[in-house]
Amino acid sequence: MRSTLERLVHWVPRSRWRSTSVALGLVVVIGIADHVTGHELALSLFYLFPVLLITHVLGRTAGFALAGLVACIWTLAQWNDGPTHGLQIAWNLLMRFGVLAIATHLLLALEIEMRQSRYDFLTNLSNRRHFVSLLEAEQSRSYRHNTPFSVLYLDIDHFKTLNDTLGHAAGDEALQIVAETLRTQSRRMDAPARIGGDEFVMLLPDTDATDCRLIAERIQKSLTSAIDQRRWPIGISIGTTTACGSGQTTEEILRAADQAMYRAKRASMDD
């Protein structure tokens, strides 16, 4: 029962239409229940759930709009048991909307804080902390199902030279191009991240060493083309490592990919 509920909680917010339907359905059901029970049972807490759901999925404007609708339904549901004076009704309506609006604002502020703690501001990729948590989860899944996963480690060669010669704006553009390339060249289940100044990684679930090398080659080709077009004095070095039900720690896996990247960097310099 618990696993079914957990799947439902994760399934509903994945669709805007599904979330809207569930939220409006909850508002109607809660409003009817509130009207039937009157002041005998307090249901005010339940009005928060559809508002928070819509705010999470559709954003601030939709959240405040539903808060206004819910405040009206909340007031109508208790019409028979509440005040009859117009000013009192307006006051209660305003107070109910205020409670829902404050909850909406706090949820948005919390989500912004959570996102800033998990994602890199410049590239909008996962940061190191978030990536390590994803890697740990994939390690556990790989151990349970005995499936391979790979980690791709990417470094921009001569990045300091680019900043020194063309300025930090060019450096930021290079970082954003790498991030966008990782996003476009990845599958939905892959997880690209920026874990250092000019260092990027990508987690590739259900990917063996052969497929990982093919992905790395495709990324290298795409980035080399973008760099050549801009005539930037930089290059790209990529290393990969693959594990399957491994007992390695996350740091050991990242170190193995890092070392593979440095071997690729030395090889390109020797050429």
Secondary structure, 3 states (H helix, E strand, C coil): CHHHHHHHHHHHHHCHHHHHHHHHHHHHHHHHHHHHHHHHCCCHHHHHHHHHHHHHHHCHHHHHHHHHHHHHHHHHHCCCCCCCCHHHHHHHHHHHHHHHHHHHHHHHHHHHHHHHHHECCCCCCECHHHHHHHHHHHHHHHHHHCCEEEEEEEEEECHHHHHHHHCHHHHHHHHHHHHHHHHHCCCCCCEEEECCCCEEEEEEECCCHHHHHHHHHHHHHHHHHHHHHHCCCCEEEEEEEEEECCCCCHHHHHHHHHHHHHHHHHHHHHC
